[in-house]
């Protein structure tokens, strides 16, 4: 059985994945953030849990000892001042990849984001090899993270699956979600494929369900075997009966409200 590590286990998506992986009986090590964060309490007796700051190589060593696959969800997940973004999404990510070198981790699933491409207009359909167009410092950090992952595959042979996560919520609730929704059932299926897929090298995948109105085309991700089944269109009638909560600028760009933050109007 593969040993799996999950960073960011106390976050929104980490909480969903941790509960599922534990229920599946996976050999899992779950990591929460540094103090003063509330320490993770084991979900089952004997669960392998830890806490710490991933900028510290010793914490990274504790996380990655004996690990085959790291699901890396830790980091700042919203727009924040640049110093925080640098510390949590750049510096800590370097420590994680260096730790993967030390411990010969086979594969990292890197939580990238649709905000790495959020300044594309909503009329565009994007392929996996589209150019970066970040909508925020947060999105810029994810574009940098994908490039770091690419370098560690090319130079050190560490496989990475960079998942550009859309709107990962239990059910879609607003108009943008009709294009960007990443349902929890599809998230669990995606991670299962990331654990079990044969050699993938370096791969970028849209973290999105099988939405009729999707902005994103996953052609080229076939080696992963990800086959989403959920579709936001099932909720379209309910969503279209409600007003769109996004402002006019946010409605123009795929990144939504991230694109309209600090936007210089014409």
Number of C-alpha atoms within 10 A of each C-alpha: 6 13 17 23 26 25 25 22 27 22 17 12 15 21 13 17 20 24 13 13 17 17 11 9 8 14 15 20 23 24 30 23 21 15 10 7 11 11 16 16 11 13 13 10 7 7 14 16 19 20 21 20 17 28 19 13 15 14 19 23 18 17 26 25 17 15 21 19 24 26 23 21 21 24 21 16 17 13 15 13 10 11 9 15 22 18 15 19 22 19 15 21 22 18 19 24 19 17 22 26 16 12 16 17 22 16 25 25 22 23 20 28 26 26 29 27 25 24 23 23 16 19 10 12 13 17 15 16 10 10 12 18 17 23 27 24 19 26 28 20 23 27 22 17 21 23 13 17 23 22 14 19 17 13 8 14 17 21 22 25 24 25 21 22 21 23 20 20 15 12 17 24 18 21 21 24 24 25 25 27 30 28 25 18 14 22 22 15 16 21 17 15 16 22 19 12 13 11 11 15 15 20 20 20 24 24 27 30 29 22 21 12 16 22 20 22 15 18 10 13 17 11 13 20 15 21 15 18 12 18 23 26 19 14 16 16 9 13 19 13 10 11 9 14 12 15 11 12 15 22 19 18 22 25 28 22 18 23 23 21 13 9 12 6 6 3
